[in-house]
Amino acid sequence: MITFSRIDGTPVYYWRSNRGNTTLRNWQCTQAFYDSLVLWIRDLRSLSSGYGSITYLVSAGFYVNKPGQHGAGTAMDLDHVRWSGGQVSSPLDRHHSSGTQSLRRRYLAVDAVCRRRFRYALDGWYNADHEDHIHADFAGLPTVCQKGSRSDTVFVQAMCNNFMGSGLSVDGDWGPLTQSAFTTAKARLGISGDPHTSTTAWRAMLSGIARHGFANQAI
């Protein structure tokens, strides 16, 4: 395990016991997971560059002494992102279910960036336990879009609804309506290759989703 208080220079705070606290905290994870966190935040900075720099992150935890990916030091729970331009994305405040479309799209943009570097991103549509954070971990790499994954399916369904008005049930079932909406989104984003088998194609699609989300643009 390594100990850190910043990811590639950006401070990571803890608000669960004291909202707004800016005291630096010592977090732990494996070196390999930290290396992926650095790639992730660089993706996030690049794809959201119109917002300015990332001022800080807020997390509910990385290494936690419990079974699973957190116990292995290979997971992150993301609560909040703030940019120097004043924009925020706050899973902690359940932005996935906000009444404001731009906040839902921004949440999906952050969600998409997590999926570029981490196989499993569990978000507010995944289940009630993840309504107030996005969980990202190392299990099951490499990153592709799996039709049999509830994590991937609810993300795709929510994305199609929020960017294209597809009217899908966000139920985790990859049926013909979800397939049709996904195919439309893929075409509109100009993605070649198969996101279900190609990491390159899936990451390209996720980047396109993120750019539209940060710009609050329909697909």
C-alpha positions as CSV (number, residue, x, y, z in Angstrom):
1,M,0.0,0.0,0.0
2,I,1.0,3.6,-0.5
3,T,-0.3,6.7,1.3
4,F,-1.4,9.8,-0.5
5,S,-3.5,13.0,0.2
6,R,-3.5,14.2,-3.4
7,I,-4.0,12.5,-6.8
8,D,-1.5,13.9,-9.3
9,G,-1.4,17.2,-7.3
10,T,-5.2,17.5,-6.7
11,P,-6.3,17.3,-3.0
12,V,-8.8,14.7,-2.0
13,Y,-11.0,15.7,1.0
14,Y,-13.4,13.7,3.2
15,W,-16.8,15.2,4.0
16,R,-18.8,12.4,5.5
17,S,-18.2,13.6,9.0
18,N,-17.7,17.3,8.3
19,R,-19.1,18.7,5.0
20,G,-16.8,21.3,3.5
21,N,-13.8,20.2,5.4
22,T,-10.5,21.0,3.5
23,T,-8.1,19.3,5.9
24,L,-5.8,17.0,3.9
25,R,-6.4,13.3,4.8
26,N,-4.1,10.3,4.4
27,W,-5.6,7.7,2.0
28,Q,-4.2,4.3,1.1
29,C,-4.3,2.1,-2.0
30,T,-2.0,0.0,-4.0
31,Q,0.6,1.6,-6.2
32,A,-1.0,0.1,-9.3
33,F,-4.4,1.5,-8.4
34,Y,-2.9,4.9,-7.7
35,D,-1.2,4.9,-11.1
36,S,-4.7,4.3,-12.6
37,L,-6.1,7.1,-10.5
38,V,-3.5,9.4,-12.1
39,L,-4.5,8.4,-15.6
40,W,-8.2,8.9,-14.6
41,I,-7.8,12.4,-13.2
42,R,-5.7,13.4,-16.3
43,D,-8.6,12.1,-18.5
44,L,-11.0,14.1,-16.3
45,R,-8.9,17.3,-16.6
46,S,-8.6,16.9,-20.4
47,L,-12.2,16.1,-21.1
48,S,-13.6,18.8,-18.8
49,S,-11.0,21.4,-19.8
50,G,-13.6,24.1,-20.4
51,Y,-14.3,24.2,-16.7
52,G,-10.7,25.1,-15.8
53,S,-8.6,23.1,-13.5
54,I,-9.9,20.6,-10.9
55,T,-9.8,22.4,-7.6
56,Y,-10.4,19.3,-5.4
57,L,-12.0,15.9,-5.1
58,V,-14.0,14.5,-2.3
59,S,-14.0,10.8,-1.5
60,A,-15.7,8.4,0.9
61,G,-12.8,6.0,0.8
62,F,-10.1,4.0,-1.0
63,Y,-8.6,1.2,1.1
64,V,-11.0,0.1,3.8
65,N,-10.5,-2.9,6.0
66,K,-13.3,-5.0,4.7
67,P,-13.7,-7.7,2.1
68,G,-13.6,-7.0,-1.7
69,Q,-11.9,-4.4,-3.8
70,H,-11.8,-1.8,-1.0
71,G,-10.0,-4.3,1.2
72,A,-7.5,-5.0,-1.5
73,G,-6.7,-1.3,-1.9
74,T,-8.1,-1.2,-5.4
75,A,-11.2,0.8,-5.2
76,M,-12.4,4.5,-4.9
77,D,-15.7,6.0,-3.8
78,L,-16.1,9.4,-5.4
79,D,-18.4,11.9,-3.7
80,H,-17.7,15.2,-5.3
81,V,-15.7,17.1,-7.9
82,R,-15.2,20.8,-8.1
83,W,-13.6,22.8,-10.9
84,S,-11.9,26.2,-10.8
85,G,-14.7,27.6,-13.0
86,G,-17.2,27.0,-10.2
87,Q,-18.8,23.9,-11.7
88,V,-19.4,20.9,-9.4
89,S,-20.5,17.3,-9.9
90,S,-21.8,15.8,-6.7
91,P,-22.7,12.1,-6.4
92,L,-23.0,12.9,-2.7
93,D,-25.9,15.2,-3.5
94,R,-27.4,12.6,-5.9
95,H,-26.9,14.6,-9.0
96,H,-27.8,11.5,-11.1
97,S,-31.4,12.2,-10.1
98,S,-31.3,16.0,-10.1
99,G,-34.2,17.9,-11.7
100,T,-31.6,19.8,-13.6
101,Q,-30.6,18.2,-16.9
102,S,-27.1,19.8,-17.0
103,L,-26.2,18.2,-13.6
104,R,-27.4,14.8,-14.7
105,R,-25.4,15.0,-17.9
106,R,-22.3,16.2,-16.0
107,Y,-22.7,13.3,-13.6
108,L,-22.8,10.9,-16.5
109,A,-19.7,12.6,-17.9
110,V,-17.8,11.9,-14.7
111,D,-19.3,8.4,-14.6
112,A,-18.0,7.9,-18.2
113,V,-14.5,9.0,-17.3
114,C,-14.4,6.5,-14.4
115,R,-15.4,3.8,-16.9
116,R,-12.4,4.6,-19.1
117,R,-9.9,3.4,-16.5
118,F,-11.9,1.2,-14.1
119,R,-13.9,-1.9,-15.1
120,Y,-16.6,-1.5,-12.6
121,A,-18.2,1.8,-11.9
122,L,-21.3,1.5,-9.7
123,D,-23.4,4.6,-9.8
124,G,-26.7,6.0,-8.6
125,W,-28.7,3.9,-11.1
126,Y,-26.9,0.7,-10.1
127,N,-28.6,0.4,-6.7
128,A,-29.6,2.3,-3.6
129,D,-26.2,1.7,-1.9
130,H,-24.6,3.8,-4.6
131,E,-27.0,6.7,-4.7
132,D,-24.5,9.0,-2.9
133,H,-21.2,8.1,-4.6
134,I,-19.7,6.5,-7.6
135,H,-17.6,3.4,-6.8
136,A,-14.8,2.5,-9.2
137,D,-12.6,-0.5,-8.9
138,F,-10.1,-2.8,-10.7
139,A,-12.2,-6.0,-10.9
140,G,-12.6,-7.6,-14.2
141,L,-10.3,-5.5,-16.4
142,P,-10.0,-4.7,-19.3
143,T,-12.7,-2.1,-19.8
144,V,-15.4,-3.1,-22.4
145,C,-19.1,-2.6,-22.4
146,Q,-20.7,-5.9,-21.4
147,K,-24.4,-6.4,-22.1
148,G,-24.7,-8.9,-19.2
149,S,-23.3,-6.3,-16.7
150,R,-25.9,-4.4,-14.7
151,S,-23.3,-1.7,-14.1
152,D,-22.8,-1.1,-17.8
153,T,-26.4,-1.5,-18.8
154,V,-27.9,1.0,-16.4
155,F,-25.2,3.5,-17.4
156,V,-26.0,3.0,-21.1
157,Q,-29.8,3.3,-20.5
158,A,-29.4,6.5,-18.3
159,M,-27.0,7.9,-20.9
160,C,-29.4,7.3,-23.8
161,N,-32.3,8.8,-21.8
162,N,-30.4,11.9,-20.7
163,F,-28.6,12.7,-24.0
164,M,-31.1,11.4,-26.6
165,G,-34.5,11.3,-24.8
166,S,-34.7,7.5,-25.5
167,G,-37.3,6.8,-22.8
168,L,-35.7,3.5,-21.7
169,S,-36.5,1.8,-18.4
170,V,-33.3,1.9,-16.4
171,D,-33.6,-1.6,-15.3
172,G,-30.3,-3.3,-16.1
173,D,-31.8,-5.5,-18.8
174,W,-30.1,-5.1,-22.2
175,G,-33.1,-5.7,-24.4
176,P,-33.8,-4.7,-28.0
177,L,-34.8,-1.1,-27.2
178,T,-31.5,-0.6,-25.3
179,Q,-29.6,-2.1,-28.2
180,S,-31.3,0.2,-30.7
181,A,-30.6,3.3,-28.6
182,F,-27.0,2.2,-28.0
183,T,-26.5,1.7,-31.7
184,T,-27.9,5.2,-32.4
185,A,-25.6,6.8,-29.8
186,K,-22.6,4.9,-31.2
187,A,-23.3,6.1,-34.7
188,R,-23.9,9.7,-33.7
189,L,-20.7,9.8,-31.7
190,G,-18.8,8.5,-34.8
191,I,-17.4,5.4,-33.1
192,S,-15.9,2.6,-35.2
193,G,-15.2,-0.8,-33.8
194,D,-17.2,-2.8,-31.3
195,P,-17.4,-1.3,-27.7
196,H,-18.4,-4.8,-26.5
197,T,-15.1,-6.4,-27.5
198,S,-12.7,-3.5,-28.0
199,T,-11.4,-1.4,-25.1
200,T,-10.3,1.2,-27.7
201,A,-13.8,1.6,-29.1
202,W,-15.4,1.7,-25.7
203,R,-13.0,4.3,-24.3
204,A,-13.6,6.4,-27.4
205,M,-17.3,6.2,-26.9
206,L,-16.9,7.1,-23.2
207,S,-14.8,10.1,-24.2
208,G,-17.5,11.3,-26.6
209,I,-20.2,10.9,-23.9
210,A,-18.0,12.8,-21.4
211,R,-17.4,15.7,-23.8
212,H,-21.1,16.0,-24.5
213,G,-21.9,15.8,-20.8
214,F,-19.5,18.5,-19.8
215,A,-20.7,20.7,-22.6
216,N,-24.4,19.9,-21.8
217,Q,-25.0,18.9,-25.4
218,A,-27.4,16.3,-26.7
219,I,-26.0,13.3,-28.6
